[in-house]
Amino acid sequence: MDAIEVEGLKRRYTKGFEAVRGVSFSVREGEIFALLGTNGAGKTSTVELLEGLARPSGGEVKVLGFDPFSERSAVRPRTGVMLQEGGFPSELTVTETIRMWAGCTSDARPIGEVLAQVGLSDRRAGVRVKQLSGGERRRLDLAMALVGHPEVLFLDEPTTGMDPEGRRDTWELVRELRRAGTTVLLTTHYLEEAEELADRLAIMRAGRIVTAGTPEQVVAERPSSIRFTLPDGLAPQHLPQSLPAAALREGGRVEIRTPHLQEALTDLLLWARESGVELPGLHARTATLEEVFLEIAQRPEEEDGDAGDGRGPGGTARDTDGTAPGEMEVERV
């Protein structure tokens, strides 16, 4: 069953600027869904509509079966929201801030329990908000979102400002929430965070979803790479014909891109053994989410074509010729 359903969602601002242009996706119950995109892609504008903070200019949103804007009273008690910035009174202590928020929340959890969950118990509980580090403020923002036993949790850049340990602790907390049945929708600029946490994700650009699916599906849209250096006297044209065309990179490095990594690597290694050739610096790996993200961010908007949605693999995120800037493709003859 879907906890969040979005169909043809649009959001226009003054002077006709359309920040969200017909977005469609769904988030299943108990799923972690990541919404990615560069600054200005429309992520926050989309999430604000899901949170019921504004009325859509077009399309439809359902959270737990209700319209989060017009049926806010039915949705708000069952959701938790972590904004990019909390904006809490700086003179209040951590405990006082949580107590204030709990007083506005139905069926609020015990304050000590929430603070312990986000790592702000003991000596930090009595510290004023203005004395917290950036990472500690994000922990406080998260605590506020968890006070009311949320069934759906919205996390907008949840680990910004946290040190590596704090980030890892937050990741584990989010996983625990999922195991307990909480549905999580998060936005993040940390692509490793999306790969670590998300069951599925969507990448937005210019108000549209360009590609979507599981992290593995999205990454599979780009070919894997094999890199090595050929010994003097050998050129890429001497490689076996079964391999895809190679590209010459700076420093004499050779790169082969292929959607069939195991087959291509096997052919290359068998050829090297039979030919008595060593391949210094041999390195093989699948594509990364960062490569997909950067490619989408950098390519012309007109190449996006039909947008994907969050229900399946979505559109493509592949270069038209398979090469990267600064590379020269070498055909074997």
VOBA-1610 file (N, C-alpha, C; in pm, whole numbers, padded with zeros to 5 digits, always signed):
BEGIN
Met+00084-00119+00000Met+00000+00000+00000Met+00088+00125+00000Asp+00044+00228-00068Asp+00122+00351-00078Asp+00085+00446+00036Ala+00189+00497+00105Ala+00167+00598+00209Ala+00159+00737+00149Ile+00230+00757+00036Ile+00230+00887-00032Ile+00202+00863-00180Glu+00107+00938-00235Glu+00075+00930-00378Glu+00077+01071-00436Val+00154+01087-00541Val+00167+01218-00607Val+00139+01199-00755Glu+00049+01280-00809Glu+00010+01266-00950Glu+00004+01403-01016Gly+00091+01425-01116Gly+00088+01548-01194Gly+00106+01674-01113Leu+00187+01668-01008Leu+00200+01779-00913Leu+00269+01900-00975Lys+00209+02019-00952Lys+00267+02144-01001Lys+00266+02248-00889Arg+00367+02337-00895Arg+00370+02449-00802Arg+00425+02572-00873Arg+00341+02675-00880Arg+00382+02801-00944Arg+00397+02909-00837Tyr+00497+02993-00857Tyr+00517+03107-00770Tyr+00478+03234-00846Thr+00501+03347-00784Thr+00466+03474-00847Thr+00541+03492-00978Lys+00484+03573-01066Lys+00541+03602-01198Lys+00551+03477-01286Gly+00472+03375-01253Gly+00459+03260-01340Gly+00568+03156-01331Phe+00663+03172-01236Phe+00770+03072-01224Phe+00713+02940-01175Glu+00740+02832-01248Glu+00688+02700-01214Glu+00803+02616-01158Ala+00803+02599-01027Ala+00911+02525-00960Ala+00893+02375-00970Val+00768+02329-00977Val+00737+02186-00989Val+00646+02171-01109Arg+00688+02086-01205Arg+00620+02082-01334Arg+00570+01941-01369Gly+00464+01900-01303Gly+00401+01773-01338Gly+00472+01651-01283Val+00505+01652-01154Val+00577+01542-01091Val+00479+01434-01046Ser+00515+01308-01071Ser+00434+01194-01027Ser+00526+01089-00965Phe+00491+01042-00847Phe+00562+00930-00784Phe+00480+00879-00667Ser+00521+00767-00612Ser+00454+00711-00495Ser+00559+00655-00401Val+00523+00651-00272Val+00611+00597-00169Val+00532+00492-00092Arg+00585+00373-00085Arg+00515+00265-00018Arg+00527+00276+00133Glu+00433+00216+00203Glu+00440+00213+00349Glu+00567+00144+00394Gly+00635+00202+00492Gly+00756+00141+00546Gly+00877+00150+00455Glu+00873+00241+00360Glu+00981+00256+00264Glu+01057+00386+00290Ile+01188+00386+00258Ile+01267+00508+00257Ile+01283+00551+00112Phe+01234+00671+00082Phe+01237+00723-00055Phe+01317+00853-00053Ala+01419+00862-00138Ala+01504+00981-00144Ala+01471+01063-00268Leu+01456+01193-00247Leu+01431+01287-00356Leu+01558+01371-00373Leu+01623+01356-00487Leu+01752+01420-00511Leu+01741+01525-00620Gly+01840+01613-00625Gly+01843+01716-00728Gly+01934+01829-00686Thr+01982+01906-00783Thr+02065+02021-00752Thr+01980+02131-00687Asn+02046+02234-00636Asn+01973+02349-00584Asn+01883+02407-00692Gly+01757+02431-00657Gly+01663+02485-00754Gly+01593+02381-00838Ala+01618+02252-00811Ala+01554+02147-00890Ala+01406+02131-00859Gly+01363+02179-00741Gly+01223+02167-00704Gly+01197+02070-00591Lys+01303+02020-00527Lys+01285+01921-00419Lys+01207+01978-00302Thr+01257+02089-00247Thr+01193+02147-00129Thr+01051+02194-00162Ser+01032+02252-00280Ser+00897+02294-00320Ser+00802+02176-00325Thr+00852+02061-00371Thr+00769+01940-00376Thr+00737+01891-00235Val+00840+01883-00150Val+00821+01831-00015Val+00726+01920+00065Glu+00733+02050+00046Glu+00643+02141+00118Glu+00497+02114+00082Leu+00471+02076-00043Leu+00336+02040-00083Leu+00292+01911-00016Leu+00385+01815-00003Leu+00352+01689+00063Leu+00325+01711+00212Glu+00393+01809+00269Glu+00375+01838+00411Glu+00250+01921+00439Gly+00184+01967+00333Gly+00063+02046+00350Gly+00088+02191+00381Leu+00208+02241+00354Leu+00241+02379+00383Leu+00190+02476+00277Ala+00148+02424+00162Ala+00094+02507+00055Ala-00001+02424-00029Arg-00088+02491-00103Arg-00181+02422-00191Arg-00115+02405-00329Pro-00120+02287-00388Pro-00061+02270-00520Pro-00128+02359-00624Ser-00051+02402-00724Ser-00107+02477-00836Ser-00176+02384-00934Gly-00143+02256-00925Gly-00205+02157-01012Gly-00167+02018-00964Gly-00240+01918-01008Gly-00212+01782-00968Gly-00273+01747-00833Glu-00233+01632-00782Glu-00295+01580-00659Glu-00191+01516-00569Val-00208+01534-00440Val-00122+01472-00338Val-00210+01401-00237Lys-00170+01279-00201Lys-00235+01206-00093Lys-00128+01154+00002Val-00145+01183+00130Val-00057+01130+00234Val-00144+01052+00331Leu-00118+00922+00341Leu-00201+00834+00424Leu-00348+00841+00383Gly-00368+00864+00253Gly-00502+00866+00197Gly-00574+00998+00204Phe-00510+01103+00256Phe-00573+01233+00272Phe-00496+01341+00197Asp-00566+01448+00163Asp-00501+01566+00108Asp-00433+01640+00223Pro-00300+01654+00220Pro-00231+01713+00335Pro-00260+01861+00357Phe-00314+01929+00256Phe-00347+02070+00273Phe-00491+02089+00318Ser-00588+02036+00243Ser-00728+02057+00276Ser-00776+01968+00390Glu-00707+01857+00415Glu-00743+01767+00525Glu-00628+01759+00626Arg-00571+01874+00653Arg-00452+01882+00737Arg-00475+01822+00876Ser-00592+01841+00933Ser-00618+01790+01068Ser-00612+01638+01074Ala-00636+01571+00960Ala-00631+01425+00957Ala-00489+01373+00932Val-00404+01458+00873Val-00270+01416+00835Val-00165+01457+00936Arg-00172+01580+00983Arg-00063+01637+01063Arg-00029+01556+01188Pro-00127+01504+01264Pro-00091+01427+01385Pro-00016+01298+01354Arg-00021+01253+01229Arg+00039+01124+01193Arg+00171+01140+01116Thr+00218+01264+01103Thr+00341+01289+01029Thr+00441+01366+01115Gly+00568+01351+01081Gly+00674+01428+01142Gly+00750+01502+01035Val+00792+01625+01064Val+00857+01710+00963Val+00987+01765+01020Met+01095+01742+00948Met+01224+01801+00981Met+01262+01896+00869Leu+01251+02026+00894Leu+01281+02126+00792Leu+01432+02146+00781Gln+01474+02219+00677Gln+01616+02247+00660Gln+01670+02328+00778Glu+01588+02416+00833Glu+01625+02494+00950Glu+01507+02501+01045Gly+01532+02470+01176Gly+01423+02466+01272Gly+01375+02603+01316Gly+01467+02697+01336Gly+01430+02831+01379Gly+01375+02838+01519Phe+01431+02759+01612Phe+01381+02757+01748Phe+01436+02875+01829Pro+01364+02917+01936Pro+01413+03026+02021Pro+01552+02995+02077Ser+01647+03084+02055Ser+01786+03055+02088Ser+01813+03052+02238Glu+01728+03117+02319Glu+01753+03125+02462Glu+01698+03004+02538Leu+01613+02926+02476Leu+01561+02806+02542Leu+01667+02697+02543Thr+01662+02611+02644Thr+01750+02494+02646Thr+01692+02386+02554Val+01771+02283+02532Val+01725+02171+02449Val+01599+02109+02510Thr+01601+02084+02640Thr+01485+02023+02706Thr+01363+02114+02699Glu+01383+02242+02720Glu+01271+02336+02716Glu+01210+02343+02576Thr+01296+02334+02475Thr+01248+02339+02337Thr+01162+02217+02306Ile+01210+02100+02345Ile+01133+01978+02323Ile+01002+01981+02402Arg+01008+02029+02526Arg+00887+02035+02609Arg+00783+02129+02546Met+00830+02241+02493Met+00739+02335+02426Met+00670+02268+02308Trp+00748+02197+02229Trp+00691+02133+02110Trp+00599+02017+02148Ala+00639+01942+02250Ala+00555+01830+02295Ala+00419+01879+02344Gly+00416+02000+02400Gly+00290+02056+02447Gly+00194+02087+02335Cys+00246+02097+02212Cys+00161+02123+02095Cys+00133+01996+02016Thr+00176+01881+02068Thr+00168+01755+01995Thr+00078+01657+02069Ser-00013+01597+01998Ser-00098+01495+02059Ser-00020+01366+02077Asp-00042+01299+02190Asp+00024+01171+02220Asp+00176+01183+02209Ala+00233+01287+02270Ala+00376+01310+02262Ala+00454+01204+02341Arg+00570+01169+02290Arg+00659+01074+02357Arg+00729+01143+02474Pro+00780+01064+02571Pro+00857+01123+02681Pro+00979+01198+02628Ile+01006+01315+02685Ile+01113+01401+02636Ile+01249+01331+02643Gly+01278+01267+02755Gly+01406+01199+02771Gly+01427+01090+02668Glu+01320+01020+02635Glu+01329+00912+02537Glu+01366+00966+02399Val+01304+01077+02360Val+01332+01136+02229Val+01475+01189+02223Leu+01518+01258+02329Leu+01653+01314+02330Leu+01758+01204+02325Ala+01734+01096+02395Ala+01828+00984+02393Ala+01835+00922+02254Gln+01722+00917+02187Gln+01718+00857+02054Gln+01805+00932+01954Val+01813+01065+01968Val+01892+01144+01874Val+02029+01184+01930Gly+02065+01130+02048Gly+02197+01157+02104Gly+02214+01293+02168Leu+02108+01348+02227Leu+02116+01479+02292Leu+02082+01472+02441Ser+02094+01355+02500Ser+02064+01342+02642Ser+02185+01383+02725Asp+02176+01362+02854Asp+02283+01394+02950Asp+02317+01542+02948Arg+02444+01575+02931Arg+02490+01713+02951Arg+02437+01809+02846Arg+02398+01763+02726Arg+02351+01854+02621Arg+02206+01894+02642Ala+02132+01822+02724Ala+01990+01851+02742Ala+01966+01988+02805Gly+02059+02034+02886Gly+02042+02162+02952Gly+02110+02278+02883Val+02167+02254+02766Val+02239+02359+02692Val+02138+02442+02612Arg+02163+02573+02605Arg+02075+02659+02524Arg+02096+02633+02376Val+01989+02653+02302Val+01992+02626+02158Val+02103+02703+02089Lys+02127+02827+02130Lys+02228+02910+02064Lys+02370+02858+02085Gln+02387+02770+02184Gln+02519+02716+02212Gln+02545+02582+02143Leu+02446+02531+02074Leu+02462+02403+02004Leu+02543+02421+01876Ser+02617+02318+01840Ser+02686+02317+01711Ser+02583+02296+01599Gly+02627+02314+01476Gly+02535+02293+01364Gly+02479+02152+01360Gly+02566+02054+01386Gly+02521+01915+01386Gly+02425+01886+01498Glu+02449+01946+01616Glu+02359+01925+01729Glu+02223+01989+01704Arg+02222+02102+01636Arg+02093+02164+01601Arg+02013+02074+01508Arg+02083+02005+01417Arg+02011+01913+01328Arg+01955+01795+01409Arg+02028+01751+01509Arg+01976+01645+01596Arg+01850+01693+01668Leu+01852+01818+01712Leu+01734+01874+01778Leu+01617+01883+01680Asp+01644+01926+01559Asp+01539+01930+01455Asp+01478+01792+01437Leu+01562+01689+01435Leu+01514+01553+01418Leu+01431+01509+01537Ala+01476+01545+01657Ala+01400+01510+01778Ala+01260+01568+01773Met+01248+01693+01728Met+01115+01756+01719Met+01025+01680+01622Ala+01084+01628+01514Ala+01004+01554+01416Ala+00957+01419+01469Leu+01026+01368+01572Leu+00996+01234+01622Leu+00908+01235+01747Val+00875+01352+01798Val+00800+01361+01923Val+00665+01291+01916Gly+00599+01299+01802Gly+00461+01252+01795Gly+00437+01116+01734His+00533+01021+01742His+00515+00887+01686His+00473+00893+01538Pro+00549+00957+01449Pro+00503+00974+01311Pro+00494+00844+01233Glu+00388+00830+01156Glu+00377+00719+01062Glu+00451+00751+00932Val+00453+00879+00897Val+00527+00928+00780Val+00620+01038+00828Leu+00747+01028+00791Leu+00848+01123+00837Leu+00912+01191+00716Phe+00909+01325+00715Phe+00972+01403+00609Phe+01104+01460+00663Leu+01213+01429+00597Leu+01345+01475+00639Leu+01408+01556+00527Asp+01423+01686+00548Asp+01481+01776+00448Asp+01627+01804+00485Glu+01719+01743+00412Glu+01864+01756+00439Glu+01894+01722+00585Pro+01866+01599+00630Pro+01871+01569+00774Pro+02010+01572+00837Thr+02117+01549+00759Thr+02249+01539+00823Thr+02343+01655+00787Thr+02290+01762+00729Thr+02372+01879+00698Thr+02434+01934+00827Gly+02565+01955+00824Gly+02635+02010+00940Gly+02681+01907+01040Met+02643+01781+01023Met+02686+01677+01116Met+02825+01627+01081Asp+02899+01584+01184Asp+03027+01520+01159Asp+03001+01376+01113Pro+03104+01305+01064Pro+03081+01169+01012Pro+03015+01075+01112Glu+03053+01086+01240Glu+02992+00998+01340Glu+02845+01029+01357Gly+02811+01158+01364Gly+02671+01196+01377Gly+02589+01154+01257Arg+02650+01163+01139Arg+02579+01122+01017Arg+02549+00973+01020Arg+02647+00894+01059Arg+02627+00749+01065Arg+02523+00713+01171Asp+02526+00781+01284Asp+02426+00755+01388Asp+02286+00787+01338Thr+02273+00896+01263Thr+02142+00934+01210Thr+02095+00833+01107Trp+02187+00784+01025Trp+02150+00681+00928Trp+02093+00558+00998Glu+02159+00516+01105Glu+02112+00397+01176Glu+01976+00423+01241Leu+01954+00545+01290Leu+01825+00580+01347Leu+01715+00574+01241Val+01744+00624+01122Val+01646+00619+01014Val+01615+00475+00977Arg+01716+00390+00975Arg+01693+00248+00946Arg+01606+00184+01053Glu+01630+00220+01179Glu+01548+00167+01288Glu+01402+00210+01272Leu+01382+00334+01232Leu+01245+00383+01211Leu+01177+00304+01100Arg+01250+00276+00993Arg+01192+00197+00884Arg+01156+00057+00934Arg+01247-00003+01010Arg+01218-00138+01063Arg+01094-00138+01151Ala+01067-00025+01215Ala+00948-00013+01300Ala+00822+00020+01220Gly+00837+00037+01087Gly+00722+00061+01001Gly+00701+00204+00957Thr+00789+00296+00996Thr+00774+00436+00957Thr+00812+00455+00810Thr+00732+00529+00738Thr+00763+00567+00600Thr+00846+00695+00604Val+00957+00697+00529Val+01047+00812+00533Val+01067+00866+00392Leu+01045+00996+00376Leu+01082+01065+00253Leu+01187+01168+00289Leu+01304+01158+00225Leu+01412+01250+00258Leu+01468+01316+00132Thr+01518+01437+00152Thr+01598+01503+00050Thr+01739+01513+00104Thr+01838+01504+00018Thr+01976+01512+00063Thr+02067+01549-00053His+02176+01619-00022His+02280+01646-00119His+02395+01546-00106Tyr+02388+01461-00003Tyr+02490+01358+00016Tyr+02446+01232-00060Leu+02508+01206-00173Leu+02466+01093-00255Leu+02496+00961-00186Glu+02602+00956-00107Glu+02630+00835-00029Glu+02515+00807+00066Glu+02456+00912+00122Glu+02342+00898+00213Glu+02224+00833+00141Ala+02198+00878+00020Ala+02087+00820-00057Ala+02114+00674-00090Glu+02238+00643-00128Glu+02273+00504-00159Glu+02262+00415-00036Glu+02301+00467+00080Glu+02299+00390+00203Glu+02157+00364+00253Leu+02069+00462+00238Leu+01939+00456+00304Leu+01822+00419+00213Ala+01822+00470+00092Ala+01700+00468+00011Ala+01668+00330-00045Asp+01542+00290-00029Asp+01493+00173-00102Asp+01472+00210-00248Arg+01420+00331-00270Arg+01405+00386-00405Arg+01437+00534-00399Leu+01464+00592-00515Leu+01496+00734-00521Leu+01452+00791-00655Ala+01443+00923-00657Ala+01414+00995-00781Ala+01506+01115-00788Ile+01553+01147-00908Ile+01639+01263-00930Ile+01559+01367-01007Met+01549+01487-00949Met+01476+01597-01012Met+01571+01696-01077Arg+01521+01758-01183Arg+01589+01872-01243Arg+01487+01962-01307Ala+01500+02092-01280Ala+01411+02192-01339Ala+01265+02158-01318Gly+01231+02109-01198Gly+01092+02084-01164Gly+01034+01954-01211Arg+01117+01868-01270Arg+01068+01739-01320Arg+01153+01626-01265Ile+01095+01506-01258Ile+01172+01386-01226Ile+01231+01334-01356Val+01364+01323-01357Val+01434+01279-01478Val+01452+01128-01478Thr+01480+01071-01362Thr+01497+00926-01352Thr+01461+00881-01212Ala+01418+00757-01199Ala+01375+00706-01069Ala+01384+00555-01067Gly+01389+00499-00948Gly+01396+00355-00931Gly+01477+00323-00807Thr+01516+00197-00790Thr+01607+00162-00684Thr+01744+00222-00716Pro+01831+00242-00616Pro+01965+00290-00647Pro+02035+00204-00751Glu+02015+00073-00743Glu+02078-00018-00839Glu+02024+00005-00980Gln+01893+00026-00992Gln+01834+00050-01124Gln+01884+00181-01185Val+01892+00285-01102Val+01935+00415-01151Val+02081+00410-01195Val+02165+00345-01114Val+02307+00334-01148Val+02327+00247-01271Ala+02242+00145-01288Ala+02257+00055-01402Ala+02233+00125-01535Glu+02178+00246-01532Glu+02156+00320-01656Glu+02288+00368-01716Arg+02393+00366-01637Arg+02525+00403-01687Arg+02612+00278-01697Pro+02702+00273-01794Pro+02788+00156-01806Pro+02896+00150-01698Ser+02945+00030-01671Ser+03059+00012-01583Ser+03187+00051-01658Ser+03297+00063-01585Ser+03422+00103-01650Ser+03537+00011-01609Ile+03628-00010-01702Ile+03752-00083-01679Ile+03865+00009-01722Arg+03961+00034-01633Arg+04071+00125-01664Arg+04204+00054-01640Phe+04300+00085-01724Phe+04434+00026-01714Phe+04528+00103-01805Thr+04656+00068-01799Thr+04757+00127-01888Thr+04816+00016-01974Leu+04821+00037-02103Leu+04881-00060-02193Leu+05033-00040-02196Pro+05108-00148-02206Pro+05254-00135-02217Pro+05294-00061-02345Asp+05416-00006-02346Asp+05466+00061-02466Asp+05462-00034-02585Gly+05425+00018-02697Gly+05419-00061-02820Gly+05283-00119-02848Leu+05192-00111-02751Leu+05056-00160-02772Leu+04959-00042-02771Ala+04862-00047-02860Ala+04759+00056-02870Ala+04623-00008-02846Pro+04520+00073-02815Pro+04387+00017-02792Pro+04336-00068-02909Gln+04389-00043-03029Gln+04344-00121-03144Gln+04385-00268-03133His+04484-00298-03046His+04530-00436-03030His+04445-00516-02932Leu+04355-00452-02865Leu+04268-00522-02770Leu+04174-00617-02845Pro+04123-00720-02778Pro+04035-00816-02848Pro+03910-00751-02905Gln+03866-00801-03018Gln+03752-00744-03089Gln+03622-00758-03010Ser+03619-00851-02914Ser+03496-00872-02837Ser+03469-00759-02739Leu+03572-00676-02712Leu+03554-00568-02616Leu+03493-00445-02683Pro+03418-00365-02607Pro+03369-00238-02661Pro+03487-00147-02697Ala+03460-00047-02778Ala+03563+00048-02815Ala+03621+00114-02691Ala+03754+00135-02692Ala+03822+00195-02578Ala+03834+00345-02595Ala+03853+00414-02484Ala+03875+00558-02486Ala+04011+00587-02425Leu+04087+00677-02486Leu+04217+00720-02434Leu+04198+00838-02341Arg+04253+00826-02220Arg+04245+00934-02123Arg+04383+00995-02104Glu+04388+01102-02026Glu+04516+01167-02000Glu+04612+01070-01931Gly+04743+01083-01965Gly+04844+00998-01905Gly+04854+00861-01968Gly+04789+00842-02083Gly+04798+00714-02151Gly+04709+00606-02095Arg+04620+00643-02003Arg+04528+00545-01947Arg+04421+00509-02049Val+04380+00385-02046Val+04277+00335-02136Val+04152+00305-02054Glu+04037+00342-02107Glu+03911+00312-02038Glu+03816+00244-02133Ile+03753+00139-02082Ile+03649+00067-02156Ile+03520+00080-02076Arg+03414+00123-02141Arg+03283+00131-02076Arg+03193+00023-02133Thr+03126-00047-02044Thr+03047-00160-02088Thr+02930-00185-01993Pro+02814-00225-02044Pro+02704-00265-01957Pro+02720-00408-01906His+02824-00479-01957His+02846-00619-01920His+02986-00632-01861Leu+03002-00588-01738Leu+03134-00578-01676Leu+03203-00714-01666Gln+03135-00814-01617Gln+03200-00944-01595Gln+03250-01004-01726Glu+03167-00999-01830Glu+03207-01056-01959Glu+03327-00982-02017Ala+03321-00848-02014Ala+03430-00770-02072Ala+03559-00789-01994Leu+03552-00794-01862Leu+03672-00811-01781Leu+03732-00949-01802Thr+03647-01049-01814Thr+03696-01184-01843Thr+03769-01189-01976Asp+03712-01132-02080Asp+03776-01130-02212Asp+03910-01058-02207Leu+03914-00946-02133Leu+04037-00868-02124Leu+04146-00947-02052Leu+04114-01012-01941Leu+04214-01085-01864Leu+04263-01209-01939Leu+04174-01277-02008Leu+04215-01393-02087Leu+04309-01351-02199Trp+04277-01240-02265Trp+04364-01188-02371Trp+04501-01150-02315Ala+04502-01084-02199Ala+04629-01043-02139Ala+04715-01164-02102Arg+04652-01268-02048Arg+04730-01387-02012Arg+04784-01458-02135Glu+04699-01473-02235Glu+04743-01542-02356Glu+04849-01463-02432Ser+04845-01330-02420Ser+04940-01246-02492Ser+05063-01212-02408Gly+05065-01256-02281Gly+05176-01224-02194Gly+05186-01075-02163Val+05071-01008-02152Val+05067-00863-02132Val+05026-00833-01988Glu+05102-00743-01925Glu+05062-00691-01794Glu+04983-00562-01813Leu+04884-00542-01727Leu+04798-00424-01735Leu+04812-00342-01607Pro+04914-00256-01600Pro+04935-00176-01478Pro+04812-00092-01444Gly+04784-00081-01315Gly+04674+00003-01269Gly+04536-00047-01308Leu+04523-00177-01328Leu+04393-00232-01368Leu+04290-00206-01258His+04178-00147-01300His+04073-00110-01204His+03939-00125-01274Ala+03849-00202-01212Ala+03716-00224-01270Ala+03611-00190-01164Arg+03508-00118-01205Arg+03401-00085-01110Arg+03273-00053-01185Thr+03163-00068-01113Thr+03035-00026-01167Thr+03025+00125-01159Ala+02925+00181-01224Ala+02902+00326-01217Ala+02858+00362-01075Thr+02862+00490-01044Thr+02820+00538-00912Thr+02700+00631-00928Leu+02628+00647-00819Leu+02515+00740-00820Leu+02563+00882-00845Glu+02682+00915-00797Glu+02737+01048-00821Glu+02754+01075-00970Glu+02800+00976-01046Glu+02818+00993-01190Glu+02684+01019-01258Val+02583+00942-01219Val+02450+00962-01277Val+02399+01102-01243Phe+02413+01141-01118Phe+02365+01271-01072Phe+02434+01385-01148Leu+02566+01380-01156Leu+02640+01487-01223Leu+02607+01493-01372Glu+02588+01378-01433Glu+02554+01376-01575Glu+02419+01443-01599Ile+02322+01415-01513Ile+02191+01477-01527Ile+02200+01627-01504Ala+02280+01666-01404Ala+02292+01809-01371Ala+02359+01889-01482Gln+02450+01825-01556Gln+02532+01898-01652Gln+02479+01896-01795Arg+02396+01798-01828Arg+02355+01788-01967Arg+02245+01891-01998Pro+02230+01931-02125Pro+02126+02028-02162Pro+01987+01976-02126Glu+01901+02067-02081Glu+01767+02028-02036Glu+01686+01963-02147Glu+01707+02004-02270Glu+01627+01948-02379Glu+01656+01801-02403Glu+01766+01748-02347Glu+01798+01607-02364Glu+01724+01518-02265Asp+01653+01579-02169Asp+01586+01498-02067Asp+01476+01412-02126Gly+01407+01461-02227Gly+01297+01384-02285Gly+01183+01371-02189Asp+01107+01262-02201Asp+00995+01237-02112Asp+01047+01206-01972Ala+00988+01270-01873Ala+01032+01247-01735Ala+00987+01112-01688Gly+01070+01050-01600Gly+01030+00927-01536Gly+00943+00960-01416Asp+00902+00857-01342Asp+00833+00882-01216Asp+00887+00787-01112Gly+00838+00803-00990Gly+00891+00726-00879Gly+00832+00588-00865Arg+00761+00540-00965Arg+00701+00407-00955Arg+00789+00300-01016Gly+00886+00340-01095Gly+00970+00241-01159Gly+01101+00301-01202Pro+01177+00231-01289Pro+01308+00278-01328Pro+01310+00416-01390Gly+01205+00457-01457Gly+01198+00594-01510Gly+01281+00612-01635Gly+01316+00740-01662Gly+01388+00774-01784Gly+01533+00737-01777Thr+01608+00776-01879Thr+01747+00739-01889Thr+01837+00849-01839Ala+01957+00810-01797Ala+02056+00907-01752Ala+02189+00875-01817Arg+02186+00855-01947Arg+02304+00810-02017Arg+02344+00910-02123Asp+02478+00928-02139Asp+02526+01014-02246Asp+02483+00959-02381Thr+02466+01046-02478Thr+02425+01001-02609Thr+02534+00921-02679Asp+02662+00948-02648Asp+02768+00876-02716Asp+02851+00789-02623Gly+02822+00791-02493Gly+02891+00705-02400Gly+03027+00754-02357Thr+03071+00871-02402Thr+03202+00922-02364Thr+03186+01042-02273Ala+03290+01069-02198Ala+03290+01184-02107Ala+03376+01294-02164Pro+03358+01419-02118Pro+03438+01529-02169Pro+03587+01501-02153Gly+03665+01536-02254Gly+03809+01519-02249Gly+03856+01383-02293Glu+03765+01294-02334Glu+03803+01160-02379Glu+03792+01151-02530Met+03874+01065-02588Met+03868+01041-02732Met+03839+00893-02754Glu+03735+00864-02824Glu+03700+00725-02851Glu+03789+00672-02962Val+03841+00549-02941Val+03931+00487-03040Val+03864+00362-03094Glu+03835+00361-03221Glu+03777+00244-03285Glu+03888+00149-03328Arg+03868+00019-03306Arg+03965-00079-03353Arg+03938-00116-03496Val+04042-00136-03573Val+04026-00177-03714Val+04101-00304-03739
//
